[in-house]
Amino acid sequence: MAIRKLFTSLFVLFSVTCFAQSKNTAKISGKIPKMAGDSILLGNANHFSVKIPVDYSGNFSKIIPIDSANYYSFNGTAIYLEPQMNLVINKIDSVYIFTGKGSKENNIFNQINESVKQYLPFQYSALFDKPLDTEPAVFMKQMDDYTAKASALLADNSLDKFFVRTQQTNIDYLVRYSVDVYSRKYGVDPQMERESRAVSRTVTRENIKEVTTKMIDLMTKMHVKRMDAQGRDLTQKRIWKDFDINNGELYQFSTTYRELVEKRLAQLISADRTRNPYSDGKNANEIRFDIINKEISNDYIKQRLLYVIMMSLMRPGDKLEATYTKYMAVVTDPYYKTQITRGYNNLKLTAPGTLSPQFVYKDAHDKPVDLSSLKGKYVYMDIWATWCGPCKAEIPSLKTVEQKYEHDNIKFVSVSIDEKKDMTKWKNFVKDNALGGIQVFADNDWHSAFITSYDIHSIPRFILLDPDGKIVSADAFRPSNPALQAQLDTLLKKN
């Protein structure tokens, strides 16, 4: 027995020593009571992703393979990790508390991001109760004070050099972002702004003229003070002077920098449209693809942005082959190439004339609905979710179409991809809004086999099948588009 205890003690000591000596791992652990029984998603920009189980007391622990210092997404919050860290993360209410080896960098990272609130209170609606009238010169002084305070946090020589370098850049672009927010908020009545946003959410195809008129009136009243030319020049220079659109390190963890990159790309796209108003018949995403390919030299940023664009450009139709070929000619990341190729192959399988993938999903009364049982009729499908604003905006038009063709040889099926936890919410929405047609709930939200078979990455999405169960269009016209009724009139031979 004594020998067994000695062996066990030596084994534990050996395991701890091995971890301490490992150069290729970091350990994170802690307690998040609100996530008890759930899992934490940890990932980084290099396609690393792992789910960390959380026990029913809220505790978690995981050893992460890590070759070099980098920023990670910890359930949507950026954290900093480097080899041999032993970082303890606890969350009380909405505040993360870091202890252990690696806590110094992460606490400073938090302070740099949080301290901007002291200098930019109007970014947070609870503190923004009156029109902003701080003059540009005064605000720039606030930004200088913030820069000095945040930079002082990085003066500790024990901090990792990669961390210090990236955070110095982070501070610069946090200031640029703050100045951008300031320039947009200056002289704006917050109450009018909130009212304007509320009105914008009520727009439908039927009331668009009325809502637009109201929006113009509100926006006119919203600006109670205008910045003079000198102030505008001062702020724009602070935002855009020496702006680096190709900082891959910053892009990986800074949401504010990514927003500024998007704004800069929008400026470049607008300039291109001014120079080339017809753009050879290209749509907005095709123009964006070309601008990214031309202007972005950092490989990480380019690969990520082009991949996102391809999620929109990859659609069934005549351009599919050319779009895929164009993308594969410039992409180098194996992960993105694999994902796009998978989507491309799926789209070829859902080309017009091919048999549609099938499903058996439950309706709002928990009765199974088999798509194949609808053969013999045309089927118009709406892929949607209760959280999707554009989806809900189509509902009035969809009801109109359903009513027009209720006695014709066509069935209307709405497939919700809400998460399982929101099934009751979906059922209530169906009942409260008197949704017509056949309402069903997909079995695994975005990951449902039917959804992935059609390579659906954005909603709403509409699909039209013929009476043989073959695909007429895997990306059909929306209900609000008059072209849908024209198409259905032809198919159903209506006069």
N, C-alpha and C positions, 0 to 999 in steps of 0.2 A: 504493500500500500504506500509506504514511504517512497519507494522508487517511482511509483506511478505519479505521486504528487510532485516529485522532483522533476520528472519528465515533462509534466504539464506546465510547471512553472518555467522551465527552460524554453518550452515551445512558445509560450506567451511572450517571454522576453525576446526570443528570436524574431517573432512576428513584429513586435513593436520596433525593434532595432532595424529590421528590414525596411519598414515604412519610413523610419527616420532617415535612412540612408538613400532611399529611392530618389532618383533625380527626374523621374518621369511621371510622378503622380502628385496630386493634391487632394486633401480631404476636406469635405464640407459636411457639417452636421449642425443640428440645432433643433428648435422647437417652434412650430407654428400651429397653435391650437385650432385656428379656424380651418385648417386644411387636414384635420384628423381623418384618417381613412382614405385620403385622396392621394395624389401624386404631384410632384413638382417637376416641371419641364426645364431642363438645363440644356442650353445649346450655345453654339458660337457661330461665327461667320464662315467657318470652314466646314459646314455641314455636319458638325458634331451635334448629336442630340441624344439625350438619355432621360428617361423618366425615373425619378427618385421616389420610391414609395414612402408614404408618411403613415406611421402607425396610428392606432386609435387614441393615443395620447397626444398626438401631434409631433412626435419625434421623428427625425430622419437622420441618415448618415450614409455617405457615399464616398468612395475613393475614385477620383477622376484621373484618367490618363491625360497627361498634359506635358508637352515638350518645351513650351516657352510661354512667357507672360502674354496674357491676352484678356480681353473683356468677354464676358459671357452674359447671356440672358438668363436670369433666374426668375422663372414665371413672369417674364415681361419686364423685370427690373434689372438694369445693368449692374454687374458686379465685376470685380477685378480678381483674377487668379494667376498665380505663377507656381512653378514647380516647388514642391515641399511645403506648401502652405497647409495649415491646419485651421481652417476658418470656421468659426462657430457663428451661425446666423439665427437669431431669434426675432420674432415679429410680435410686437405688442400693439394692438389695434392696427394702425396703418404704418407704423414706424418700424424699420429694420434696425436692429442693434447688433453690431459686429464685435466679436471678441476672438481671442486666439491669434495664432500667427497669420498675418495678412489683414488683421483688423485695422491697422493704422492706415493703410492705403484706402481701404473701403470706407472708413469713417471720413477721411478727408474728401474722397470722391463725393460722398453724400453731402458734406458741408459745402463744397464748391457749388453743387447743383441747388441745394436748399437756400444758401445765403442770397441767391439772386432775388428771392422773394422779398427780401428787405429793401432791395433797390428797384424792384419792379412789381409793386403791390397791385397795380391796375390790371395785371395779367390774370388776376384771380378775382372772379366776379363778386365774391363776398366782401372784398375790400375796394371794389370799384363802384362807387355809388354816385359819382358826379362826373361831369365832363372833364377830361384830362386837360389841364391848362399849364402844366409845367413847361417852361420855355426850353427850347432845344439846348442852349448853352448850359442851363442848369442841369438838364437831364444828362448831358455828356459828362458833367462833373460827377454825377452819381455813378455813371458807368466807370469812370476813372477810379473812383473810390472802391467800387466793387472789385475791379481788376487788382488793385493793390491789396485788398483784404484777401481775395482768393489766392493770389500769387504767394502771399506770405505763408499760406498753409503748406506750400511745397518747398519751403526753405530747409526742411529737415534732411540732413545728408544721409540718413539711414533709409530713406525711401528709395524704392527701385527706380533706376534711371529711365527705363521705358515708361513707367507710370508717370514720372515727373514730366517727361517730354510730351506725352500725349495729353496730359492735363493742362499744360501750359497752352497748347493749341485749343483745347476744349474751352478754356476760359475766354480766349479771343473770340471764338465763334458763338459762345453763349452771349457775349456782349453784342455781337453783330445781330444775332437773333432778337435780343431784347430791344435794340434800336429799331429793328424792323417792326416789332409789335408796337412800340411807342409811336412810330410814324403813322401807323394805321389807326391807333386809338386816339391820337391827338384831336381834341375838340369834338369828340363823339359823345353824344348823350347816351349813357348805358341803358337807360330805360327804353329809349327809342330803338336802340340796337336789338335788345331782347325782343321787343314787339315785332320788329322787322323779321327776325329769325322765325318767330312763331308763325307769322303770316306766310312766310316762304314755304313752310312745311304743309300748308293747306292746298298748295297748287295741284290742280288736276288738268287734264286736257280740256275739260268742259269750262273751267273757270279761269283759265290762264290769263285772259285779257284783263279781267277784273282784278285778279291778284297782282298782276304786273303794274297796273295803274296805282294800286294801293302801296306797293313796294316802292315805286318811284317817289311817291309823296312822303313816305316814312323816311326814306334815305335822304331826301332833301332836308327834312326837319332834323334828322339825326346829327348832321354836321353843324354844330352851333358855333364852331370856330375853325378857321383854316390856318394852316401853317404858311408863313410867308416864304418867298423864294429862297432867301438866305438859309432859313431853317431846313427846307427840303434839301438843299444842296449839301448842307452839313450832315444831315442824317444819311442821305444816300451814299456819300463818300465813306462814312463810317461803316456802312454795311458792305459795300462792294469794292472798295479800294483794295487791290491785291488779293481779291477773293480767290481761293484755291478750290476749284471744282473737282480736284482729283486727289483729295486726301483720303486714301483708303483706310488708314488706321482710324481716323475720326469717324468715318462713315459707318464703321462696324458697330459703334456703340452709342453715338450721339444722335438722338432723334431730332434735336434742334438743327444740327448740321445737315441732316438728311432733308429736312424741310427747306432749308436755304438752297440746297442743291436743286431741289424740285422747282423752287421759284426761279433760280437762275436758268434752268432748262426751259421753263415757260417763257422767259424773256428771249432766249435764243430762238425758240420755236416761233414766237410772235415776230421777231425780226426777219426770220426766214420767210414767213408768210407775206410779210410786207414786200420783200424783194421778189418773191415768186408767188403771186396771189393765186395762181391756178395749180401750182405744185404738181403738175402732170397727173391730175386726178387722184392723188393720194389722199387717204383719210388721215385723221389726226394722229392715230397710232403709227401709221407708216412714216409720217413726217418725223414724229418723235424718235422712231427707230433710227432714222438716218442722222438726226442731230446727235443722239447719244453715240452712235458709231463714229461720228466725226469729232465731237468735242471732248468725249471722255477718254482719257489715255490710261487711267489707272485700271488695271485689269479686273480687280475685285468689283469696283463700282460698275464698270461696263458690263461684266458678266451678269451681275445681279439685276441691273436695270433692263437689259435686253431680255432677260428671262421673264421678268414681270410683263414687259410689253408683249412678249410672245403668248402669254396666257390670254391676252385680249385678241391678238391677231390670228391665233390658231382657230379657225372656224371652217366648217364644211363649205365647200364651194370651189369655184374655178381657181382661186388664188392660193389654195392650200399647198400645192406642190411647190409653187414659186416662193411662197413665204417660208416654207420649211427649208428649202435649198439655200435661200438667202441667209437665214439664221445660222445654219450649220457651217456656212462659209466663214463666219466671224467668231463663233463661240469656240472656246477651248476647254472650259471647265467640264470634266467628265460627268459630274453629277447633273448639271443642267442639260448636257447633251442627251443623257439617258432619259431624263424626265420629258424633254421635248419630243424625243423619238417615240417614247411610249404614247404620248398624247397624239402625235401624228398618226401612229399606227391605229390607235383607237378611232380617230376621226375617219380614217379610210374604211374602217369596219362599219361606220355609221354613215356612209355616203348614201345619197338618194338611190332608192331601189333595193337596198339591202334590208334584210330582216332586222327588226328592232330587237335589242336586248329586252328581256322580260322582267317582271317583278310580281310579287304577291305581297301587298302592304295592307295594313289595317286601316279602316275608315274611322270616322269620329265616334262610331258606335262599337268599335273593336271587332268589326266583322271583316274578314279577309277579302281583298279585291285582287283578282288575278287579271293582269293586263291582257293576257291571251284570250280571256273570255269576251273581250270587246271586239274580237275579229268579226268582220262583216260590216263594220262601221268605220268611218274615219274617226281618228282620235286626235284631239288637240290637247297637248299637255303643257301645264304651267309649272315650272320648277321654282319654288319660292320659299319664303320663311317669314314668320311674324315680325322679326327684327329688321326686315329689309324694306326701307322706305320706298325705293323705286318699284318694288314688287307690289306694295300696297297701293301705290299710285295707279297701277294698272287695273285694280279690281273693279272700279266703276265701268271701265271700257269692256272688261271681260264679261261682266254681268250683261251688258248691252248685247254683246256678241252671242252669249249663251241664250238670251231671250229670243234673238232673231232666228236662231237655228234650232230651237228646242224641238221642233217637229221634223227635222231633217235627219239624214243618215249620218249623224256625227255625235260623238260623246266628248264631253269636256272633263278633263281630269287634272286636278291640282295636286302636286306632290310637294309636301312640306319637308324641308331638310332641317327643321329645328332640331336641337339636341333633345335626347330622350327625356332629360330633366324638365323640358319645357312642353311636354306633351299635353298637360292639362291646360297650359296657357294657349296652346294651339287649338284645343277643343273649344275652349271658351271663345276664342277669336272667331272660329267658324260659326258658332252659335250666335254670338252677339252681332256679327256682321251679316248674318243670313247668307253665307256663301253658298252658291249653287254648284251644279255639276257634281262630280265625284271627288270627294276630298279624302286624300290618304296621307299617311305619315311614313316617310322613309325609315328603314330599320337602323341606319347608322349614319345619319346626317350626311355630311360631305363625302364620307367614306363608303356610303352604300354602293353596292356593286352596280346598280343601274346608273347612278350618278357618275361613277368613275368610268363606266363603259362609254358614256357620252363625253367624257373628259370635261366635265362642267366645273369651272373655277370661279364663275361669277353668276349672280342672279339679278333680275329674273332671266330665265331662259325658257324658250318655248319650242316645242317639238310637235311636228305634224306627221301622223301615220296614215297610210291608206287602209282600205278594208281587208287587205291581205296581211296586215301587220308589218308592211314594208315602210321604210322611211321616205316620206315626201320631202321633209326638211328637218335636219337636226338642229337648225338655228332659225326657226320660223319667225314670221312677222309678229310683232307685239299686237295685243288687242287694240291699242290706241292708234295703230297704223292702219289707215284706210285700205292699204294694200292687202291686208289679211282678208277682209270681207270680199274684196274683188277676187282673190284667189279661191276662197271657199265657194263663192257664187259659181265660179267656173267648174270647180270640182264636183259640186253638188247639182250642177246644171240648173241653177235658179235663174229665172227671167228677171 
